């Protein structure tokens, strides 16, 4: 059992794995939030602005 734990610790340190999960989670949150913001009602002064091509249109 100790050998299995030593191999797991040596192959992927906890801090690198945690950092990768945090970075991917942040990127996903920003992407999903941006899509939601662009598909929501525009704030005052932004009504006539065009939607970026990369943001998909969602029919209600």
mmJSON file of the N, C-alpha and C atoms, coordinates in Angstrom:
{"data_MODEL":{"atom_site":{
"group_PDB":["ATOM","ATOM","ATOM","ATOM","ATOM","ATOM","ATOM","ATOM","ATOM","ATOM","ATOM","ATOM","ATOM","ATOM","ATOM","ATOM","ATOM","ATOM","ATOM","ATOM","ATOM","ATOM","ATOM","ATOM","ATOM","ATOM","ATOM","ATOM","ATOM","ATOM","ATOM","ATOM","ATOM","ATOM","ATOM","ATOM","ATOM","ATOM","ATOM","ATOM","ATOM","ATOM","ATOM","ATOM","ATOM","ATOM","ATOM","ATOM","ATOM","ATOM","ATOM","ATOM","ATOM","ATOM","ATOM","ATOM","ATOM","ATOM","ATOM","ATOM","ATOM","ATOM","ATOM","ATOM","ATOM","ATOM","ATOM","ATOM","ATOM","ATOM","ATOM","ATOM","ATOM","ATOM","ATOM","ATOM","ATOM","ATOM","ATOM","ATOM","ATOM","ATOM","ATOM","ATOM","ATOM","ATOM","ATOM","ATOM","ATOM","ATOM","ATOM","ATOM","ATOM","ATOM","ATOM","ATOM","ATOM","ATOM","ATOM","ATOM","ATOM","ATOM","ATOM","ATOM","ATOM","ATOM","ATOM","ATOM","ATOM","ATOM","ATOM","ATOM","ATOM","ATOM","ATOM","ATOM","ATOM","ATOM","ATOM","ATOM","ATOM","ATOM","ATOM","ATOM","ATOM","ATOM","ATOM","ATOM","ATOM","ATOM","ATOM","ATOM","ATOM","ATOM","ATOM","ATOM","ATOM","ATOM","ATOM","ATOM","ATOM","ATOM","ATOM","ATOM","ATOM","ATOM","ATOM","ATOM","ATOM","ATOM","ATOM","ATOM","ATOM","ATOM","ATOM","ATOM","ATOM","ATOM","ATOM","ATOM","ATOM","ATOM","ATOM","ATOM","ATOM","ATOM","ATOM","ATOM","ATOM","ATOM","ATOM","ATOM","ATOM","ATOM","ATOM","ATOM","ATOM","ATOM","ATOM","ATOM"],
"id":[1,2,3,4,5,6,7,8,9,10,11,12,13,14,15,16,17,18,19,20,21,22,23,24,25,26,27,28,29,30,31,32,33,34,35,36,37,38,39,40,41,42,43,44,45,46,47,48,49,50,51,52,53,54,55,56,57,58,59,60,61,62,63,64,65,66,67,68,69,70,71,72,73,74,75,76,77,78,79,80,81,82,83,84,85,86,87,88,89,90,91,92,93,94,95,96,97,98,99,100,101,102,103,104,105,106,107,108,109,110,111,112,113,114,115,116,117,118,119,120,121,122,123,124,125,126,127,128,129,130,131,132,133,134,135,136,137,138,139,140,141,142,143,144,145,146,147,148,149,150,151,152,153,154,155,156,157,158,159,160,161,162,163,164,165,166,167,168,169,170,171,172,173,174,175,176,177,178,179,180],
"type_symbol":["N","C","C","N","C","C","N","C","C","N","C","C","N","C","C","N","C","C","N","C","C","N","C","C","N","C","C","N","C","C","N","C","C","N","C","C","N","C","C","N","C","C","N","C","C","N","C","C","N","C","C","N","C","C","N","C","C","N","C","C","N","C","C","N","C","C","N","C","C","N","C","C","N","C","C","N","C","C","N","C","C","N","C","C","N","C","C","N","C","C","N","C","C","N","C","C","N","C","C","N","C","C","N","C","C","N","C","C","N","C","C","N","C","C","N","C","C","N","C","C","N","C","C","N","C","C","N","C","C","N","C","C","N","C","C","N","C","C","N","C","C","N","C","C","N","C","C","N","C","C","N","C","C","N","C","C","N","C","C","N","C","C","N","C","C","N","C","C","N","C","C","N","C","C","N","C","C","N","C","C"],
"label_atom_id":["N","CA","C","N","CA","C","N","CA","C","N","CA","C","N","CA","C","N","CA","C","N","CA","C","N","CA","C","N","CA","C","N","CA","C","N","CA","C","N","CA","C","N","CA","C","N","CA","C","N","CA","C","N","CA","C","N","CA","C","N","CA","C","N","CA","C","N","CA","C","N","CA","C","N","CA","C","N","CA","C","N","CA","C","N","CA","C","N","CA","C","N","CA","C","N","CA","C","N","CA","C","N","CA","C","N","CA","C","N","CA","C","N","CA","C","N","CA","C","N","CA","C","N","CA","C","N","CA","C","N","CA","C","N","CA","C","N","CA","C","N","CA","C","N","CA","C","N","CA","C","N","CA","C","N","CA","C","N","CA","C","N","CA","C","N","CA","C","N","CA","C","N","CA","C","N","CA","C","N","CA","C","N","CA","C","N","CA","C","N","CA","C","N","CA","C","N","CA","C","N","CA","C","N","CA","C","N","CA","C"],
"label_alt_id":[null,null,null,null,null,null,null,null,null,null,null,null,null,null,null,null,null,null,null,null,null,null,null,null,null,null,null,null,null,null,null,null,null,null,null,null,null,null,null,null,null,null,null,null,null,null,null,null,null,null,null,null,null,null,null,null,null,null,null,null,null,null,null,null,null,null,null,null,null,null,null,null,null,null,null,null,null,null,null,null,null,null,null,null,null,null,null,null,null,null,null,null,null,null,null,null,null,null,null,null,null,null,null,null,null,null,null,null,null,null,null,null,null,null,null,null,null,null,null,null,null,null,null,null,null,null,null,null,null,null,null,null,null,null,null,null,null,null,null,null,null,null,null,null,null,null,null,null,null,null,null,null,null,null,null,null,null,null,null,null,null,null,null,null,null,null,null,null,null,null,null,null,null,null,null,null,null,null,null,null],
"label_comp_id":["UNK","UNK","UNK","UNK","UNK","UNK","UNK","UNK","UNK","UNK","UNK","UNK","UNK","UNK","UNK","UNK","UNK","UNK","UNK","UNK","UNK","UNK","UNK","UNK","UNK","UNK","UNK","UNK","UNK","UNK","UNK","UNK","UNK","UNK","UNK","UNK","UNK","UNK","UNK","UNK","UNK","UNK","UNK","UNK","UNK","UNK","UNK","UNK","UNK","UNK","UNK","UNK","UNK","UNK","UNK","UNK","UNK","UNK","UNK","UNK","UNK","UNK","UNK","UNK","UNK","UNK","UNK","UNK","UNK","UNK","UNK","UNK","UNK","UNK","UNK","UNK","UNK","UNK","UNK","UNK","UNK","UNK","UNK","UNK","UNK","UNK","UNK","UNK","UNK","UNK","UNK","UNK","UNK","UNK","UNK","UNK","UNK","UNK","UNK","UNK","UNK","UNK","UNK","UNK","UNK","UNK","UNK","UNK","UNK","UNK","UNK","UNK","UNK","UNK","UNK","UNK","UNK","UNK","UNK","UNK","UNK","UNK","UNK","UNK","UNK","UNK","UNK","UNK","UNK","UNK","UNK","UNK","UNK","UNK","UNK","UNK","UNK","UNK","UNK","UNK","UNK","UNK","UNK","UNK","UNK","UNK","UNK","UNK","UNK","UNK","UNK","UNK","UNK","UNK","UNK","UNK","UNK","UNK","UNK","UNK","UNK","UNK","UNK","UNK","UNK","UNK","UNK","UNK","UNK","UNK","UNK","UNK","UNK","UNK","UNK","UNK","UNK","UNK","UNK","UNK"],
"label_asym_id":["A","A","A","A","A","A","A","A","A","A","A","A","A","A","A","A","A","A","A","A","A","A","A","A","A","A","A","A","A","A","A","A","A","A","A","A","A","A","A","A","A","A","A","A","A","A","A","A","A","A","A","A","A","A","A","A","A","A","A","A","A","A","A","A","A","A","A","A","A","A","A","A","A","A","A","A","A","A","A","A","A","A","A","A","A","A","A","A","A","A","A","A","A","A","A","A","A","A","A","A","A","A","A","A","A","A","A","A","A","A","A","A","A","A","A","A","A","A","A","A","A","A","A","A","A","A","A","A","A","A","A","A","A","A","A","A","A","A","A","A","A","A","A","A","A","A","A","A","A","A","A","A","A","A","A","A","A","A","A","A","A","A","A","A","A","A","A","A","A","A","A","A","A","A","A","A","A","A","A","A"],
"label_entity_id":["1","1","1","1","1","1","1","1","1","1","1","1","1","1","1","1","1","1","1","1","1","1","1","1","1","1","1","1","1","1","1","1","1","1","1","1","1","1","1","1","1","1","1","1","1","1","1","1","1","1","1","1","1","1","1","1","1","1","1","1","1","1","1","1","1","1","1","1","1","1","1","1","1","1","1","1","1","1","1","1","1","1","1","1","1","1","1","1","1","1","1","1","1","1","1","1","1","1","1","1","1","1","1","1","1","1","1","1","1","1","1","1","1","1","1","1","1","1","1","1","1","1","1","1","1","1","1","1","1","1","1","1","1","1","1","1","1","1","1","1","1","1","1","1","1","1","1","1","1","1","1","1","1","1","1","1","1","1","1","1","1","1","1","1","1","1","1","1","1","1","1","1","1","1","1","1","1","1","1","1"],
"label_seq_id":[1,1,1,2,2,2,3,3,3,4,4,4,5,5,5,6,6,6,7,7,7,8,8,8,9,9,9,10,10,10,11,11,11,12,12,12,13,13,13,14,14,14,15,15,15,16,16,16,17,17,17,18,18,18,19,19,19,20,20,20,21,21,21,22,22,22,23,23,23,24,24,24,25,25,25,26,26,26,27,27,27,28,28,28,29,29,29,30,30,30,31,31,31,32,32,32,33,33,33,34,34,34,35,35,35,36,36,36,37,37,37,38,38,38,39,39,39,40,40,40,41,41,41,42,42,42,43,43,43,44,44,44,45,45,45,46,46,46,47,47,47,48,48,48,49,49,49,50,50,50,51,51,51,52,52,52,53,53,53,54,54,54,55,55,55,56,56,56,57,57,57,58,58,58,59,59,59,60,60,60],
"pdbx_PDB_ins_code":[null,null,null,null,null,null,null,null,null,null,null,null,null,null,null,null,null,null,null,null,null,null,null,null,null,null,null,null,null,null,null,null,null,null,null,null,null,null,null,null,null,null,null,null,null,null,null,null,null,null,null,null,null,null,null,null,null,null,null,null,null,null,null,null,null,null,null,null,null,null,null,null,null,null,null,null,null,null,null,null,null,null,null,null,null,null,null,null,null,null,null,null,null,null,null,null,null,null,null,null,null,null,null,null,null,null,null,null,null,null,null,null,null,null,null,null,null,null,null,null,null,null,null,null,null,null,null,null,null,null,null,null,null,null,null,null,null,null,null,null,null,null,null,null,null,null,null,null,null,null,null,null,null,null,null,null,null,null,null,null,null,null,null,null,null,null,null,null,null,null,null,null,null,null,null,null,null,null,null,null],
"Cartn_x":[0.831,0.0,0.875,1.933,2.818,3.467,3.818,4.428,3.451,2.175,1.156,0.999,1.006,0.89,2.126,3.307,4.538,4.534,4.064,4.006,3.013,1.864,0.851,1.357,2.062,2.575,3.69,4.533,5.643,5.168,4.114,3.689,2.903,2.113,1.325,1.217,2.064,2.0,0.653,0.233,-1.074,-1.208,-0.184,-0.276,-0.45,0.209,0.061,-1.342,-1.837,-3.184,-4.233,-4.087,-5.028,-4.982,-3.807,-3.66,-4.305,-4.156,-4.764,-6.283,-6.836,-8.287,-8.82,-8.12,-8.554,-8.493,-7.435,-7.288,-8.369,-8.625,-9.662,-11.046,-11.3,-12.582,-12.794,-11.74,-11.847,-12.111,-11.41,-11.623,-13.046,-13.563,-14.932,-15.943,-15.719,-16.639,-16.664,-15.506,-15.44,-16.134,-15.907,-16.537,-18.054,-18.535,-19.982,-20.613,-19.951,-20.463,-20.529,-19.534,-19.54,-20.679,-20.897,-22.01,-23.337,-23.499,-24.739,-24.94,-23.88,-24.007,-24.394,-23.76,-24.075,-25.485,-26.012,-27.359,-28.435,-28.037,-29.014,-29.449,-30.402,-30.848,-29.681,-29.497,-28.391,-28.633,-27.586,-27.717,-27.945,-28.363,-28.61,-27.361,-27.545,-26.43,-25.801,-26.128,-25.558,-26.579,-27.782,-28.846,-28.494,-27.776,-27.501,-26.166,-25.457,-24.176,-24.41,-23.509,-23.659,-23.023,-23.582,-23.08,-21.816,-20.769,-19.574,-19.92,-19.2,-19.467,-19.255,-18.375,-18.031,-19.118,-20.012,-21.052,-22.266,-22.69,-23.85,-25.155,-26.105,-27.424,-28.29,-28.998,-29.878,-31.303,-32.157,-33.566,-34.325,-35.201,-35.984,-37.275],
"Cartn_y":[-1.192,0.0,1.255,1.239,2.401,2.652,1.61,1.758,2.439,2.068,2.676,4.163,4.531,5.94,6.721,6.13,6.801,7.034,6.086,6.237,7.336,7.371,8.38,9.782,9.926,11.236,11.69,10.779,11.138,11.49,10.866,11.086,12.372,12.804,14.033,14.723,15.703,16.416,17.107,17.201,17.764,19.21,20.0,21.424,21.64,20.848,20.981,20.565,19.474,19.01,20.029,20.568,21.566,22.829,23.258,24.446,24.253,23.075,22.768,22.772,22.196,22.174,23.594,24.408,25.791,26.584,26.436,27.172,26.765,25.477,25.02,25.464,25.432,25.885,27.367,28.162,29.604,29.889,29.2,29.401,29.013,27.921,27.502,28.515,29.035,30.014,31.3,31.753,32.973,32.753,31.6,31.314,31.236,30.483,30.328,31.652,32.404,33.705,34.692,34.669,35.572,35.252,33.974,33.569,33.985,33.78,34.158,35.667,36.437,37.89,38.402,37.87,38.32,37.915,36.837,36.388,37.014,37.767,38.403,39.745,40.383,41.706,42.678,43.534,44.478,45.585,45.989,47.119,48.429,49.465,50.763,51.242,51.643,52.11,51.029,49.764,48.659,48.003,48.569,47.926,47.757,48.713,48.668,48.003,47.495,46.831,45.447,45.019,43.712,42.611,41.43,40.25,39.754,39.384,38.82,37.509,37.221,36.018,34.725,34.743,33.524,33.106,34.035,33.744,33.147,31.944,31.331,32.014,32.049,32.599,31.514,31.848,30.902,31.405,30.587,30.94,30.67,31.582,31.411,30.702],
"Cartn_z":[0.0,0.0,0.0,0.814,0.872,-0.482,-1.197,-2.515,-3.476,-3.435,-4.292,-3.99,-2.727,-2.329,-2.785,-2.62,-3.054,-4.561,-5.329,-6.784,-7.164,-6.502,-6.801,-6.463,-5.363,-4.955,-5.893,-6.299,-7.178,-8.588,-9.065,-10.447,-10.642,-9.675,-9.81,-8.457,-8.214,-6.937,-6.748,-5.514,-5.181,-5.635,-5.458,-5.787,-7.287,-8.106,-9.561,-9.985,-9.427,-9.759,-9.327,-8.14,-7.638,-8.487,-8.846,-9.692,-11.052,-11.62,-12.914,-12.815,-11.772,-11.584,-11.404,-10.622,-10.402,-11.701,-12.463,-13.722,-14.728,-14.863,-15.787,-15.324,-14.035,-13.503,-13.738,-13.556,-13.8,-15.268,-16.151,-17.589,-17.988,-17.441,-17.742,-17.21,-16.009,-15.429,-16.243,-16.688,-17.501,-18.837,-19.467,-20.757,-20.642,-19.688,-19.502,-19.092,-18.23,-17.813,-18.955,-19.828,-20.983,-21.931,-22.191,-23.062,-22.445,-21.148,-20.473,-20.512,-20.31,-20.317,-21.701,-22.75,-24.1,-24.518,-23.963,-24.322,-23.436,-22.428,-21.55,-22.131,-21.457,-21.874,-21.716,-22.684,-22.654,-21.624,-20.93,-20.001,-20.768,-20.073,-20.7,-21.429,-22.674,-23.486,-24.346,-24.121,-24.879,-25.801,-25.907,-26.677,-28.155,-28.735,-30.174,-30.51,-29.546,-29.799,-30.39,-31.265,-31.905,-31.071,-31.208,-30.52,-31.238,-30.495,-31.14,-31.864,-32.927,-33.724,-32.942,-31.96,-31.233,-30.244,-29.873,-28.902,-29.609,-29.219,-29.894,-29.51,-30.445,-30.152,-29.54,-28.474,-27.795,-27.947,-28.557,-28.733,-27.447,-27.075,-25.857,-26.153],
"occupancy":[1.0,1.0,1.0,1.0,1.0,1.0,1.0,1.0,1.0,1.0,1.0,1.0,1.0,1.0,1.0,1.0,1.0,1.0,1.0,1.0,1.0,1.0,1.0,1.0,1.0,1.0,1.0,1.0,1.0,1.0,1.0,1.0,1.0,1.0,1.0,1.0,1.0,1.0,1.0,1.0,1.0,1.0,1.0,1.0,1.0,1.0,1.0,1.0,1.0,1.0,1.0,1.0,1.0,1.0,1.0,1.0,1.0,1.0,1.0,1.0,1.0,1.0,1.0,1.0,1.0,1.0,1.0,1.0,1.0,1.0,1.0,1.0,1.0,1.0,1.0,1.0,1.0,1.0,1.0,1.0,1.0,1.0,1.0,1.0,1.0,1.0,1.0,1.0,1.0,1.0,1.0,1.0,1.0,1.0,1.0,1.0,1.0,1.0,1.0,1.0,1.0,1.0,1.0,1.0,1.0,1.0,1.0,1.0,1.0,1.0,1.0,1.0,1.0,1.0,1.0,1.0,1.0,1.0,1.0,1.0,1.0,1.0,1.0,1.0,1.0,1.0,1.0,1.0,1.0,1.0,1.0,1.0,1.0,1.0,1.0,1.0,1.0,1.0,1.0,1.0,1.0,1.0,1.0,1.0,1.0,1.0,1.0,1.0,1.0,1.0,1.0,1.0,1.0,1.0,1.0,1.0,1.0,1.0,1.0,1.0,1.0,1.0,1.0,1.0,1.0,1.0,1.0,1.0,1.0,1.0,1.0,1.0,1.0,1.0,1.0,1.0,1.0,1.0,1.0,1.0],
"B_iso_or_equiv":[0.0,0.0,0.0,0.0,0.0,0.0,0.0,0.0,0.0,0.0,0.0,0.0,0.0,0.0,0.0,0.0,0.0,0.0,0.0,0.0,0.0,0.0,0.0,0.0,0.0,0.0,0.0,0.0,0.0,0.0,0.0,0.0,0.0,0.0,0.0,0.0,0.0,0.0,0.0,0.0,0.0,0.0,0.0,0.0,0.0,0.0,0.0,0.0,0.0,0.0,0.0,0.0,0.0,0.0,0.0,0.0,0.0,0.0,0.0,0.0,0.0,0.0,0.0,0.0,0.0,0.0,0.0,0.0,0.0,0.0,0.0,0.0,0.0,0.0,0.0,0.0,0.0,0.0,0.0,0.0,0.0,0.0,0.0,0.0,0.0,0.0,0.0,0.0,0.0,0.0,0.0,0.0,0.0,0.0,0.0,0.0,0.0,0.0,0.0,0.0,0.0,0.0,0.0,0.0,0.0,0.0,0.0,0.0,0.0,0.0,0.0,0.0,0.0,0.0,0.0,0.0,0.0,0.0,0.0,0.0,0.0,0.0,0.0,0.0,0.0,0.0,0.0,0.0,0.0,0.0,0.0,0.0,0.0,0.0,0.0,0.0,0.0,0.0,0.0,0.0,0.0,0.0,0.0,0.0,0.0,0.0,0.0,0.0,0.0,0.0,0.0,0.0,0.0,0.0,0.0,0.0,0.0,0.0,0.0,0.0,0.0,0.0,0.0,0.0,0.0,0.0,0.0,0.0,0.0,0.0,0.0,0.0,0.0,0.0,0.0,0.0,0.0,0.0,0.0,0.0],
"pdbx_formal_charge":[null,null,null,null,null,null,null,null,null,null,null,null,null,null,null,null,null,null,null,null,null,null,null,null,null,null,null,null,null,null,null,null,null,null,null,null,null,null,null,null,null,null,null,null,null,null,null,null,null,null,null,null,null,null,null,null,null,null,null,null,null,null,null,null,null,null,null,null,null,null,null,null,null,null,null,null,null,null,null,null,null,null,null,null,null,null,null,null,null,null,null,null,null,null,null,null,null,null,null,null,null,null,null,null,null,null,null,null,null,null,null,null,null,null,null,null,null,null,null,null,null,null,null,null,null,null,null,null,null,null,null,null,null,null,null,null,null,null,null,null,null,null,null,null,null,null,null,null,null,null,null,null,null,null,null,null,null,null,null,null,null,null,null,null,null,null,null,null,null,null,null,null,null,null,null,null,null,null,null,null],
"auth_seq_id":[1,1,1,2,2,2,3,3,3,4,4,4,5,5,5,6,6,6,7,7,7,8,8,8,9,9,9,10,10,10,11,11,11,12,12,12,13,13,13,14,14,14,15,15,15,16,16,16,17,17,17,18,18,18,19,19,19,20,20,20,21,21,21,22,22,22,23,23,23,24,24,24,25,25,25,26,26,26,27,27,27,28,28,28,29,29,29,30,30,30,31,31,31,32,32,32,33,33,33,34,34,34,35,35,35,36,36,36,37,37,37,38,38,38,39,39,39,40,40,40,41,41,41,42,42,42,43,43,43,44,44,44,45,45,45,46,46,46,47,47,47,48,48,48,49,49,49,50,50,50,51,51,51,52,52,52,53,53,53,54,54,54,55,55,55,56,56,56,57,57,57,58,58,58,59,59,59,60,60,60],
"auth_comp_id":["UNK","UNK","UNK","UNK","UNK","UNK","UNK","UNK","UNK","UNK","UNK","UNK","UNK","UNK","UNK","UNK","UNK","UNK","UNK","UNK","UNK","UNK","UNK","UNK","UNK","UNK","UNK","UNK","UNK","UNK","UNK","UNK","UNK","UNK","UNK","UNK","UNK","UNK","UNK","UNK","UNK","UNK","UNK","UNK","UNK","UNK","UNK","UNK","UNK","UNK","UNK","UNK","UNK","UNK","UNK","UNK","UNK","UNK","UNK","UNK","UNK","UNK","UNK","UNK","UNK","UNK","UNK","UNK","UNK","UNK","UNK","UNK","UNK","UNK","UNK","UNK","UNK","UNK","UNK","UNK","UNK","UNK","UNK","UNK","UNK","UNK","UNK","UNK","UNK","UNK","UNK","UNK","UNK","UNK","UNK","UNK","UNK","UNK","UNK","UNK","UNK","UNK","UNK","UNK","UNK","UNK","UNK","UNK","UNK","UNK","UNK","UNK","UNK","UNK","UNK","UNK","UNK","UNK","UNK","UNK","UNK","UNK","UNK","UNK","UNK","UNK","UNK","UNK","UNK","UNK","UNK","UNK","UNK","UNK","UNK","UNK","UNK","UNK","UNK","UNK","UNK","UNK","UNK","UNK","UNK","UNK","UNK","UNK","UNK","UNK","UNK","UNK","UNK","UNK","UNK","UNK","UNK","UNK","UNK","UNK","UNK","UNK","UNK","UNK","UNK","UNK","UNK","UNK","UNK","UNK","UNK","UNK","UNK","UNK","UNK","UNK","UNK","UNK","UNK","UNK"],
"auth_asym_id":["A","A","A","A","A","A","A","A","A","A","A","A","A","A","A","A","A","A","A","A","A","A","A","A","A","A","A","A","A","A","A","A","A","A","A","A","A","A","A","A","A","A","A","A","A","A","A","A","A","A","A","A","A","A","A","A","A","A","A","A","A","A","A","A","A","A","A","A","A","A","A","A","A","A","A","A","A","A","A","A","A","A","A","A","A","A","A","A","A","A","A","A","A","A","A","A","A","A","A","A","A","A","A","A","A","A","A","A","A","A","A","A","A","A","A","A","A","A","A","A","A","A","A","A","A","A","A","A","A","A","A","A","A","A","A","A","A","A","A","A","A","A","A","A","A","A","A","A","A","A","A","A","A","A","A","A","A","A","A","A","A","A","A","A","A","A","A","A","A","A","A","A","A","A","A","A","A","A","A","A"],
"auth_atom_id":["N","CA","C","N","CA","C","N","CA","C","N","CA","C","N","CA","C","N","CA","C","N","CA","C","N","CA","C","N","CA","C","N","CA","C","N","CA","C","N","CA","C","N","CA","C","N","CA","C","N","CA","C","N","CA","C","N","CA","C","N","CA","C","N","CA","C","N","CA","C","N","CA","C","N","CA","C","N","CA","C","N","CA","C","N","CA","C","N","CA","C","N","CA","C","N","CA","C","N","CA","C","N","CA","C","N","CA","C","N","CA","C","N","CA","C","N","CA","C","N","CA","C","N","CA","C","N","CA","C","N","CA","C","N","CA","C","N","CA","C","N","CA","C","N","CA","C","N","CA","C","N","CA","C","N","CA","C","N","CA","C","N","CA","C","N","CA","C","N","CA","C","N","CA","C","N","CA","C","N","CA","C","N","CA","C","N","CA","C","N","CA","C","N","CA","C","N","CA","C","N","CA","C","N","CA","C","N","CA","C"],
"pdbx_PDB_model_num":[1,1,1,1,1,1,1,1,1,1,1,1,1,1,1,1,1,1,1,1,1,1,1,1,1,1,1,1,1,1,1,1,1,1,1,1,1,1,1,1,1,1,1,1,1,1,1,1,1,1,1,1,1,1,1,1,1,1,1,1,1,1,1,1,1,1,1,1,1,1,1,1,1,1,1,1,1,1,1,1,1,1,1,1,1,1,1,1,1,1,1,1,1,1,1,1,1,1,1,1,1,1,1,1,1,1,1,1,1,1,1,1,1,1,1,1,1,1,1,1,1,1,1,1,1,1,1,1,1,1,1,1,1,1,1,1,1,1,1,1,1,1,1,1,1,1,1,1,1,1,1,1,1,1,1,1,1,1,1,1,1,1,1,1,1,1,1,1,1,1,1,1,1,1,1,1,1,1,1,1]
}}}
